[in-house]
Amino acid sequence: MTRSRTGFTLIEIMISMVLLSFILMSFAQAATVVAERGRTNDLVAKRTAALQGEANKFASVPFSSLATWSTATTTVTKGNFTYKRKLSIVAKSSSLDSIKITIVPTSDTTKTDYAIVYRTKPLTSVLCTSC
């Protein structure tokens, strides 16, 4: 008389463990890719915010004082983000300046970005009564 055995055989357990290991390795690889992209997105977001802040600053500076700004490379730290700012101010005419602002993150110098701000000299001001 033969009794039927219940349960799993050793080969079935080994096959299921191999399949489980492939699945877990795929999840580990996907988690690594997601973490790497998250770091890149964080750096790009901080760089873009710094670039926008610098562009807004130079857009609000009076036209007559643009020539006094230093074009030397400056290291700036905002929060936990450190970058180098490079300025290039080019006078296109007596009433038009072009400002190129380059941001180079110190943590990854391959993520460089720039913005160009064009400034024009105002003809007259509504606040000026003697113009």
C-alpha positions in Angstrom: 0.0 0.0 0.0 1.4 3.4 -1.0 0.6 6.5 0.8 0.5 9.8 -1.1 2.8 12.3 0.4 1.6 15.8 1.1 3.9 18.8 1.0 6.7 20.1 -1.3 9.6 18.2 -2.6 13.2 19.6 -2.3 13.4 20.4 -6.0 10.1 22.4 -5.8 11.5 24.5 -2.9 14.8 25.1 -4.8 13.0 26.2 -8.0 10.7 28.6 -6.0 13.8 30.1 -4.2 15.6 30.7 -7.5 12.5 32.4 -8.9 12.1 34.5 -5.7 15.8 35.5 -6.0 15.3 36.7 -9.6 12.3 38.7 -8.6 14.0 40.3 -5.6 17.1 41.2 -7.7 14.8 42.9 -10.2 13.2 44.9 -7.4 16.7 45.9 -6.1 17.8 47.1 -9.5 14.6 49.1 -9.9 15.0 50.7 -6.5 18.6 51.7 -7.4 17.5 53.3 -10.6 14.7 55.2 -8.8 17.1 56.4 -6.1 19.6 57.6 -8.7 16.9 59.5 -10.7 15.6 61.0 -7.5 19.1 62.4 -6.7 19.4 63.8 -10.3 16.0 65.4 -10.1 16.8 67.0 -6.8 20.0 68.5 -8.2 18.3 69.7 -11.3 15.5 71.3 -9.3 18.0 73.1 -7.0 20.0 74.3 -10.0 16.9 75.6 -11.7 15.8 77.4 -8.6 19.2 79.0 -8.2 19.3 80.0 -11.8 15.9 81.6 -11.6 16.8 83.4 -8.4 20.0 84.8 -10.0 18.1 85.8 -13.2 15.4 87.6 -11.1 18.1 89.4 -9.2 19.8 90.8 -12.3 16.5 91.6 -13.9 15.7 93.9 -10.9 19.1 95.6 -10.6 19.1 99.2 -11.9 20.4 99.4 -15.5 23.0 102.0 -14.5 24.6 99.7 -11.9 25.0 96.6 -14.1 28.6 97.6 -15.1 29.7 97.6 -11.4 29.0 93.9 -10.9 32.0 91.7 -10.9 32.2 89.0 -13.6 34.5 86.8 -11.6 33.3 83.3 -10.7 31.6 83.4 -7.3 30.8 80.4 -5.1 27.3 80.7 -3.6 25.7 78.4 -1.0 21.9 78.4 -0.5 20.7 75.9 2.0 22.5 72.6 1.2 23.2 73.6 -2.4 26.5 75.0 -3.4 27.3 76.3 -6.8 29.6 78.5 -8.8 28.0 81.5 -10.6 29.7 82.9 -13.7 28.6 86.2 -15.1 29.1 87.6 -18.6 27.8 91.1 -19.1 27.9 92.3 -22.7 26.9 95.8 -23.8 25.0 95.4 -27.0 24.4 99.1 -27.4 24.3 102.1 -25.1 20.7 101.1 -24.0 20.9 97.3 -24.2 22.9 94.9 -22.1 23.0 91.1 -22.2 23.7 89.2 -19.0 24.7 85.5 -19.3 24.4 83.7 -15.9 26.0 80.3 -15.7 25.3 78.0 -12.8 27.8 75.1 -12.1 26.8 72.8 -9.2 29.9 71.8 -7.1 28.4 68.3 -6.5 28.1 67.5 -10.2 29.9 69.8 -12.7 28.2 68.1 -15.7 24.9 69.6 -14.7 25.8 73.1 -15.9 23.0 75.4 -17.0 22.7 79.1 -18.0 20.2 81.9 -18.6 20.5 85.0 -20.6 18.8 88.2 -19.4 18.4 91.2 -21.7 18.2 94.5 -20.0 17.2 97.8 -21.6 17.8 101.3 -20.3 14.5 102.9 -19.5 13.8 106.1 -21.5 12.0 107.9 -18.8 10.4 107.1 -15.5 6.9 108.0 -14.3 8.5 108.9 -11.0 10.9 111.4 -12.5 9.4 114.9 -12.6 12.4 116.7 -14.0 13.1 114.3 -17.0 
